[in-house]
Amino acid sequence: MSISVVLFTSDLRLHDHPPLRAALDGADGTVPLFVRDPAVDAAGFAAPNRLAFLADCLRDLDAGLRERGGRLVVRRGGLIEQVCRVVTEADADEVHMASDVSAHAQHREERLRRALEAQGVRLHVHDTVTTAVAPGAVTPASSDHFAVFTPYLRRWSDHRLRDPLGAPRAVRVPDGVGSEPLPGRGGLSGLSEGLAAGGEEEGRRRLTAWLRDGIAAYEDRHDDLAGDATSRLSPHLHFGTLSPVELVHRARREGGAGADAFVRQLAWRDFHRQVLAARPAAATADYRTRGDRWRPEREAAGDIAAWREGRTGYPIVDAAMRQLRHEGRMHNRGRLLTASFLTKTLYVDWRVGARHFLDLLVDGDVANNQLNWQWVAGTGTDTRPNRVLNPVLQAKRYDPEGRYVRRWVPELAEVEGTRVHEPWRLGDDDRAALGYPAPVVGLGEGLERFRRARGR
């Protein structure tokens, strides 16, 4: 008998899954495997919100496999050891998995390949499972990756995507391969109160609703903080319950300015992955150093705490930070504002902010999170590295009626008009009576400190 193993990682779905399709083709049996690797926990990526969402995804994946006659095998332990053990138990002759871009993932793949070769088993690694266009599929003439988004987008848009694959009709899992119980949300502490549900079924339901009711207006409304007219699909992309290839195809079929704007965001996601694939060190080190001497964390501890808690005295920043804590997500415009405020107004190292985001974001993703933080901090791929987003001007532009601020900063709910964005104008006594803090720093003072630090 020919037995294969398909190793699920950040691709927890049945629809449009090339490794699963390849594993099933020609095999008499297939073992769908997910490994809970303690190395992921040790690296700090096992945040409660993501563990809860992961548990939803694994239960949904198992349910989908059982509907097709199969089941999900879950193991806990070192990934290399567990895959090799399952291969032995099933007497498998090949393993299929999706490619990934982080340094950890690349090193893991190479170690797994060597270990399997020692057992006489072949490892097949599939591209375009977690990206629409594979890293390295489009490159400039003078480099191994694009460092500027616009020329990348042009090449990315011209690249022919593969056709999406349907979900399998049947999955036969050989006997004799045991599984640990599926994880659940029970027992997890520190979860965001408004954390969304995970799983492919939920992801596909959200996608259908988005294509029907949201995408057409996306170009006009994607920066509307109060309207929250974004897709909310990023956690499903992060865990792979939705296929980026399928999303691009379906958005393009819808057509129009909204679909074009949405596809552009998917291209940004691929852009960051091709950067990280080529420069894995950018997960922790400046992609382009600016010679920053960031304020020491001990010196800036009070400002950092105020930023994390949503108590900076700048309502739009505080609203976004409180949304993050409550939902495990944040509107993209809020991410830009809060990151600019921390790195440029407070002049705190981008890694401090990136680490806090990874602690809470259900879509916390090394490529997107770290490289977006670097983009805002001016150490990444932004062609205007010294731009500073003014939180008051941004608030008046993207939350003109103050509805977003009043939703997340209830202390200011009764403040009328645009004064909600500048509560210091109420006077110290009236502001303090509302229970809202004074600004941690003046915008002019913060800007001057940043300009001096950057030699401007």
C-alpha positions as CSV (number, residue, x, y, z in Angstrom):
1,M,0.0,0.0,0.0
2,S,1.0,3.6,-0.7
3,I,0.6,5.8,2.4
4,S,1.2,9.5,2.5
5,V,1.3,12.1,5.3
6,V,0.0,15.7,4.9
7,L,1.5,18.0,7.5
8,F,-0.8,20.9,8.3
9,T,0.8,24.1,9.6
10,S,-0.7,27.5,8.9
11,D,-3.0,26.0,6.2
12,L,-5.9,24.6,8.3
13,R,-8.5,24.0,5.6
14,L,-9.8,21.5,3.1
15,H,-10.6,23.8,0.2
16,D,-7.8,24.7,-2.2
17,H,-5.1,22.8,-0.4
18,P,-2.4,21.6,-2.8
19,P,-0.5,19.5,-0.3
20,L,-3.6,17.6,0.7
21,R,-4.6,17.1,-2.9
22,A,-1.2,15.8,-3.8
23,A,-1.1,13.5,-0.7
24,L,-4.4,12.0,-1.7
25,D,-3.6,11.5,-5.4
26,G,-2.5,7.9,-5.9
27,A,-2.3,7.0,-2.2
28,D,-4.2,4.1,-0.6
29,G,-4.3,6.1,2.6
30,T,-3.4,9.5,3.9
31,V,-2.6,10.7,7.5
32,P,-3.7,14.4,8.0
33,L,-1.3,15.5,10.8
34,F,-0.9,18.6,13.0
35,V,1.9,18.8,15.5
36,R,1.7,21.0,18.6
37,D,5.4,21.9,18.7
38,P,6.7,23.3,22.0
39,A,9.3,25.2,20.1
40,V,6.5,27.5,19.0
41,D,5.5,28.1,22.6
42,A,9.1,28.7,23.6
43,A,9.5,31.3,20.9
44,G,6.6,33.3,22.4
45,F,4.1,32.8,19.6
46,A,1.6,30.7,21.6
47,A,-0.4,33.7,22.7
48,P,-3.8,32.9,24.3
49,N,-5.9,34.5,21.6
50,R,-4.1,32.5,18.9
51,L,-4.3,29.3,20.9
52,A,-8.0,29.7,21.2
53,F,-8.5,30.5,17.5
54,L,-6.2,27.5,16.7
55,A,-8.3,25.2,18.8
56,D,-11.4,26.3,16.8
57,C,-9.6,25.7,13.5
58,L,-8.3,22.2,14.5
59,R,-11.8,21.1,15.7
60,D,-13.4,22.4,12.5
61,L,-10.7,20.7,10.3
62,D,-11.2,17.4,12.1
63,A,-15.0,17.7,11.6
64,G,-14.5,18.4,7.9
65,L,-12.2,15.4,7.6
66,R,-14.7,13.1,9.5
67,E,-17.5,14.1,7.1
68,R,-15.2,12.7,4.4
69,G,-14.4,9.5,6.3
70,G,-11.1,10.7,7.8
71,R,-9.9,12.4,10.9
72,L,-7.2,14.7,12.1
73,V,-4.2,13.3,13.9
74,V,-2.8,15.7,16.5
75,R,0.5,15.1,18.2
76,R,2.5,17.2,20.7
77,G,6.3,17.3,20.7
78,G,9.1,18.3,18.5
79,L,7.8,18.5,14.9
80,I,10.7,16.5,13.3
81,E,10.4,13.7,15.9
82,Q,6.6,13.5,15.6
83,V,6.5,13.5,11.8
84,C,9.1,10.8,11.7
85,R,7.2,8.8,14.3
86,V,3.9,9.0,12.4
87,V,5.7,8.1,9.2
88,T,7.0,4.9,10.9
89,E,3.6,4.1,12.4
90,A,1.8,4.5,9.1
91,D,4.6,3.0,7.0
92,A,4.3,6.1,4.8
93,D,6.6,6.8,1.9
94,E,6.0,10.5,1.4
95,V,5.2,13.7,3.3
96,H,3.5,16.8,1.9
97,M,3.5,20.3,3.4
98,A,3.2,24.0,2.6
99,S,6.2,26.2,2.3
100,D,6.8,29.0,4.7
101,V,9.0,32.1,4.9
102,S,10.3,32.6,8.4
103,A,13.9,31.6,9.4
104,H,12.4,29.1,11.8
105,A,10.2,27.6,9.1
106,Q,13.0,27.4,6.6
107,H,15.3,25.7,9.1
108,R,12.6,23.3,10.2
109,E,11.9,22.3,6.6
110,E,15.6,21.5,5.9
111,R,15.9,19.5,9.2
112,L,12.7,17.6,8.3
113,R,13.9,16.8,4.8
114,R,17.2,15.4,6.1
115,A,15.4,13.3,8.8
116,L,12.9,11.9,6.3
117,E,15.6,11.1,3.8
118,A,17.4,9.0,6.4
119,Q,14.1,7.0,6.6
120,G,13.9,6.7,2.8
121,V,10.9,9.0,2.7
122,R,10.5,12.0,0.4
123,L,9.4,15.4,1.5
124,H,7.3,17.5,-1.0
125,V,7.0,21.2,-0.2
126,H,4.2,23.1,-2.0
127,D,4.2,26.8,-2.8
128,T,1.1,29.1,-3.1
129,V,-0.7,27.5,-0.2
130,T,-0.3,30.5,2.2
131,T,0.5,33.1,-0.5
132,A,-1.2,33.9,-3.8
133,V,2.2,34.3,-5.5
134,A,5.2,32.4,-4.1
135,P,8.1,34.3,-2.7
136,G,10.8,34.5,-5.4
137,A,8.3,33.9,-8.2
138,V,8.6,37.6,-9.3
139,T,11.9,39.4,-8.7
140,P,13.6,42.5,-10.0
141,A,16.5,42.3,-12.4
142,S,19.0,43.5,-9.8
143,S,18.0,41.7,-6.6
144,D,16.5,38.5,-5.1
145,H,13.4,40.4,-3.9
146,F,11.5,43.6,-4.3
147,A,12.2,46.3,-1.7
148,V,9.5,48.7,-2.9
149,F,5.8,47.8,-3.1
150,T,4.6,49.6,-6.2
151,P,6.9,47.8,-8.7
152,Y,6.2,44.5,-6.9
153,L,2.5,45.1,-7.3
154,R,2.8,45.5,-11.0
155,R,4.7,42.3,-11.4
156,W,2.5,40.5,-8.9
157,S,-0.6,41.6,-10.8
158,D,0.7,40.3,-14.1
159,H,1.6,36.9,-12.6
160,R,-0.7,34.1,-13.5
161,L,-2.3,32.4,-10.5
162,R,-2.9,28.7,-10.3
163,D,-6.6,27.6,-10.3
164,P,-8.2,26.9,-6.9
165,L,-8.7,23.3,-6.0
166,G,-11.9,21.9,-4.6
167,A,-12.2,20.2,-1.2
168,P,-11.6,16.4,-1.3
169,R,-14.7,14.1,-1.4
170,A,-13.1,11.4,0.7
171,V,-10.1,10.9,3.0
172,R,-9.0,7.5,4.1
173,V,-6.8,7.4,7.2
174,P,-4.9,4.1,7.8
175,D,-5.5,2.3,11.1
176,G,-2.9,2.2,13.8
177,V,-2.0,5.9,13.9
178,G,-3.1,7.4,17.3
179,S,-3.9,11.0,18.1
180,E,-4.0,13.1,21.2
181,P,-7.3,14.8,22.0
182,L,-8.1,17.9,20.1
183,P,-7.3,21.1,22.0
184,G,-10.2,23.4,23.1
185,R,-10.6,26.9,24.5
186,G,-11.3,25.6,28.0
187,G,-8.6,26.3,30.4
188,L,-7.1,29.2,28.4
189,S,-6.8,32.4,30.4
190,G,-6.1,35.9,29.2
191,L,-8.4,35.7,26.2
192,S,-9.8,38.9,24.7
193,E,-13.5,39.2,25.5
194,G,-14.5,39.9,21.9
195,L,-12.3,37.3,20.3
196,A,-13.9,36.0,17.1
197,A,-14.5,32.3,16.3
198,G,-12.1,30.4,14.1
199,G,-12.3,27.5,11.6
200,E,-12.8,27.1,7.9
201,E,-16.5,27.0,8.1
202,E,-16.6,30.3,9.9
203,G,-14.0,31.7,7.5
204,R,-16.0,30.7,4.4
205,R,-19.1,32.2,5.9
206,R,-17.4,35.5,6.5
207,L,-15.9,35.5,3.0
208,T,-19.3,34.9,1.4
209,A,-20.8,37.7,3.4
210,W,-17.9,40.0,2.6
211,L,-18.2,39.4,-1.1
212,R,-21.9,40.0,-1.0
213,D,-22.2,43.0,1.3
214,G,-18.8,44.6,1.9
215,I,-16.2,44.4,-0.9
216,A,-18.0,46.8,-3.3
217,A,-17.6,49.7,-0.9
218,Y,-14.1,48.8,0.4
219,E,-12.2,51.4,-1.7
220,D,-14.3,54.2,-0.2
221,R,-14.7,52.9,3.3
222,H,-11.6,50.9,4.3
223,D,-10.1,53.7,6.4
224,D,-13.4,54.5,8.1
225,L,-12.5,53.6,11.7
226,A,-16.1,53.9,13.1
227,G,-17.7,52.1,10.1
228,D,-15.2,49.2,10.4
229,A,-15.8,48.3,6.8
230,T,-12.9,45.9,6.5
231,S,-13.2,42.2,5.7
232,R,-12.1,40.8,9.2
233,L,-10.5,37.9,7.2
234,S,-6.9,38.4,8.3
235,P,-7.1,35.8,11.1
236,H,-8.4,33.3,8.6
237,L,-5.5,34.1,6.3
238,H,-3.0,33.8,9.1
239,F,-4.3,30.3,10.1
240,G,-4.9,29.3,6.5
241,T,-8.6,28.5,6.9
242,L,-9.0,30.6,3.7
243,S,-6.8,30.4,0.6
244,P,-5.2,33.6,-0.6
245,V,-5.3,32.2,-4.2
246,E,-9.0,31.6,-3.9
247,L,-9.6,35.1,-2.4
248,V,-7.8,36.8,-5.3
249,H,-9.7,34.8,-7.9
250,R,-13.1,35.5,-6.2
251,A,-12.4,39.2,-5.6
252,R,-11.3,39.7,-9.2
253,R,-14.6,38.0,-10.4
254,E,-16.5,40.6,-8.4
255,G,-14.6,43.4,-10.0
256,G,-14.7,47.1,-9.3
257,A,-12.7,49.6,-7.3
258,G,-13.5,47.9,-4.0
259,A,-12.3,44.5,-5.2
260,D,-9.1,46.1,-6.7
261,A,-8.4,47.7,-3.3
262,F,-8.9,44.4,-1.5
263,V,-6.6,42.5,-3.9
264,R,-4.0,45.2,-3.3
265,Q,-4.1,44.3,0.4
266,L,-3.5,40.7,-0.4
267,A,-0.6,41.8,-2.6
268,W,0.9,43.7,0.4
269,R,0.7,40.4,2.4
270,D,2.6,38.6,-0.3
271,F,5.1,41.5,-0.5
272,H,6.0,41.2,3.1
273,R,6.5,37.4,2.8
274,Q,8.9,37.8,-0.1
275,V,10.9,40.3,1.9
276,L,11.1,38.0,4.9
277,A,11.9,35.0,2.8
278,A,14.9,36.8,1.3
279,R,15.9,38.6,4.6
280,P,14.8,36.4,7.5
281,A,16.8,38.5,9.9
282,A,14.2,41.3,9.4
283,A,12.0,39.6,11.9
284,T,14.2,41.0,14.6
285,A,16.7,43.4,13.1
286,D,16.3,46.6,11.1
287,Y,15.7,46.0,7.4
288,R,17.3,49.4,6.8
289,T,19.0,50.9,9.8
290,R,18.5,54.6,10.5
291,G,21.1,54.7,13.3
292,D,18.3,55.0,15.8
293,R,19.2,55.1,19.5
294,W,15.8,54.3,20.8
295,R,14.8,55.5,24.3
296,P,15.8,52.7,26.8
297,E,12.8,50.7,27.9
298,R,13.4,51.5,31.5
299,E,13.4,55.3,30.8
300,A,10.3,55.0,28.7
301,A,8.5,52.5,30.9
302,G,5.7,54.9,31.9
303,D,5.0,55.9,28.3
304,I,5.1,52.3,27.1
305,A,2.6,51.3,29.9
306,A,0.3,54.1,29.0
307,W,0.4,53.1,25.3
308,R,-0.3,49.5,26.1
309,E,-3.2,50.3,28.4
310,G,-4.8,52.9,26.1
311,R,-4.1,55.8,28.5
312,T,-1.8,58.1,26.4
313,G,-4.2,61.0,26.5
314,Y,-4.6,60.9,22.7
315,P,-8.1,59.4,22.2
316,I,-7.7,57.9,18.8
317,V,-4.5,56.0,19.9
318,D,-6.2,54.9,23.1
319,A,-9.3,53.7,21.3
320,A,-7.3,51.5,19.0
321,M,-5.2,50.1,21.8
322,R,-8.4,49.2,23.8
323,Q,-9.9,47.6,20.7
324,L,-6.8,45.4,20.4
325,R,-7.1,44.3,24.0
326,H,-10.9,43.6,23.7
327,E,-11.0,41.9,20.3
328,G,-7.5,40.6,19.7
329,R,-7.6,42.7,16.5
330,M,-7.3,46.3,15.4
331,H,-8.4,48.3,12.4
332,N,-5.5,48.7,10.0
333,R,-5.6,52.5,10.2
334,G,-5.4,52.1,14.0
335,R,-2.4,49.9,13.6
336,L,-0.6,52.6,11.6
337,L,-1.6,55.3,14.1
338,T,-0.6,53.4,17.2
339,A,2.7,52.3,15.7
340,S,3.6,55.8,14.5
341,F,2.8,57.2,18.0
342,L,5.0,54.6,19.8
343,T,8.0,54.7,17.5
344,K,8.0,58.4,16.4
345,T,6.1,60.4,18.9
346,L,7.4,58.4,21.9
347,Y,10.6,57.3,20.2
348,V,10.4,53.7,21.5
349,D,12.0,50.8,19.6
350,W,9.6,49.2,17.1
351,R,10.3,45.8,18.6
352,V,8.6,46.7,21.8
353,G,5.4,47.5,20.0
354,A,5.7,44.5,17.7
355,R,6.1,42.2,20.7
356,H,2.9,43.6,22.4
357,F,0.9,43.2,19.2
358,L,2.0,39.6,18.9
359,D,0.9,39.0,22.5
360,L,-2.7,40.0,21.6
361,L,-3.3,39.8,17.8
362,V,-5.2,36.8,16.7
363,D,-3.8,37.4,13.3
364,G,-0.3,37.9,14.7
365,D,2.0,37.0,11.9
366,V,5.8,37.4,11.8
367,A,6.0,38.7,8.2
368,N,3.1,41.1,8.4
369,N,3.5,42.2,12.0
370,Q,7.2,42.8,12.0
371,L,7.6,44.3,8.6
372,N,4.5,46.6,9.0
373,W,6.1,47.8,12.3
374,Q,9.3,48.4,10.5
375,W,7.5,50.2,7.6
376,V,5.9,52.6,10.1
377,A,9.1,53.0,12.2
378,G,11.0,54.0,9.0
379,T,13.5,51.1,9.3
380,G,11.7,48.9,6.7
381,T,10.6,49.4,3.1
382,D,8.8,52.7,3.4
383,T,10.2,55.2,0.9
384,R,9.4,58.1,3.3
385,P,11.0,56.7,6.5
386,N,10.7,60.0,8.5
387,R,6.9,60.5,8.0
388,V,5.1,61.0,11.3
389,L,1.3,60.5,11.6
390,N,-0.3,63.3,13.7
391,P,-3.0,61.5,15.8
392,V,-5.3,64.5,16.0
393,L,-5.3,65.2,12.3
394,Q,-5.7,61.5,11.5
395,A,-8.6,61.3,14.0
396,K,-10.4,64.2,12.4
397,R,-9.9,62.7,9.0
398,Y,-10.8,59.0,9.7
399,D,-13.2,59.4,12.7
400,P,-14.7,62.8,11.9
401,E,-17.7,62.4,14.1
402,G,-15.8,60.7,16.9
403,R,-17.9,57.6,17.0
404,Y,-14.9,55.2,17.1
405,V,-13.3,57.1,20.0
406,R,-16.6,57.2,21.9
407,R,-17.1,53.5,21.4
408,W,-13.7,52.5,22.9
409,V,-13.1,55.4,25.3
410,P,-16.3,55.7,27.2
411,E,-14.9,58.4,29.5
412,L,-15.3,60.7,26.6
413,A,-18.7,59.5,25.4
414,E,-20.4,62.8,26.4
415,V,-17.8,65.1,24.9
416,E,-19.5,66.8,21.8
417,G,-18.1,67.4,18.4
418,T,-14.5,67.2,17.4
419,R,-13.4,68.2,21.0
420,V,-13.5,64.5,21.7
421,H,-10.2,64.3,19.8
422,E,-8.6,67.0,21.9
423,P,-9.9,66.6,25.4
424,W,-7.1,68.8,26.8
425,R,-9.0,71.7,25.4
426,L,-11.7,71.1,28.0
427,G,-9.4,72.3,30.7
428,D,-7.5,70.2,33.2
429,D,-10.3,70.1,35.8
430,D,-13.0,69.1,33.4
431,R,-10.8,66.5,31.7
432,A,-9.7,65.0,35.0
433,A,-13.3,64.9,36.1
434,L,-14.1,62.6,33.2
435,G,-11.3,60.2,34.4
436,Y,-9.2,60.7,31.3
437,P,-5.5,61.4,31.5
438,A,-3.5,64.3,30.2
439,P,-1.3,63.6,27.1
440,V,1.9,61.8,28.0
441,V,3.9,64.1,25.7
442,G,3.1,67.1,23.6
443,L,3.0,66.4,19.8
444,G,5.5,69.2,19.1
445,E,7.9,67.9,21.8
446,G,7.7,64.4,20.5
447,L,8.2,65.5,16.9
448,E,11.2,67.6,17.8
449,R,12.8,64.7,19.8
450,F,12.3,62.3,16.8
451,R,13.8,64.8,14.3
452,R,16.8,65.3,16.5
453,A,17.3,61.6,16.9
454,R,17.2,61.1,13.1
455,G,19.5,64.1,12.5
456,R,16.9,66.2,10.9
